[in-house]
Amino acid sequence: MPKRKTNPRTAIAPPKTTKSDQLKTLLAKPGGVTVADLSEKLGWQSHTTRAALTRLKQSGLSVERLDPKEGSRQSRYRIAGAKK
């Protein structure tokens, strides 16, 4: 008897990780992350990254703006309450 092939409609697909979930994971870092780093890791342009940060704030998530690291001019962002 031949083996049955799995029907692609009934196969269970693993849950997809959305870009929003990836953004939240990156922002959970205690030291924060710059817009340039977020853009590079997510494959977004900087204006898209800033818009995504704004959407997170509008959805009720508290995003902190941290001072730049010494020798840098770029602000860092993280989810408020991320362990320091």
HUKA-V916751 format. One record per pair of residues at least 6 apart in sequence whose C-alpha atoms are under 7 Angstrom apart, sorted by the first residue. I is the first residue (numbers start at 0). J is the second residue. D is the distance in whole Angstrom. If there is no record, write none. Layout:
BEGIN
i->[I/I]
j->[J/J]
d->[D/D]
END
This chain:
BEGIN
i->[26/26/26/26/27/27/27/28/28/29/29/29/30/31/31/31/32/32/32/33/33/33/33/34/34/35/37/38/38/38/56/61/61/62/62/62/62/63/63/63/63/64/64/64/64/65/65/65/66/66/67/67/67]
j->[32/76/77/78/77/78/81/77/81/81/82/83/83/75/76/77/75/76/77/73/74/75/76/45/48/45/48/44/45/48/62/78/79/76/77/78/79/76/77/78/79/74/75/76/77/74/75/76/74/75/73/74/75]
d->[6/7/4/6/6/6/6/7/7/5/5/5/7/5/5/5/5/5/7/6/6/4/6/6/7/7/7/6/6/6/6/6/5/7/6/4/5/6/5/6/5/7/6/5/7/6/5/6/5/6/5/5/6]
END
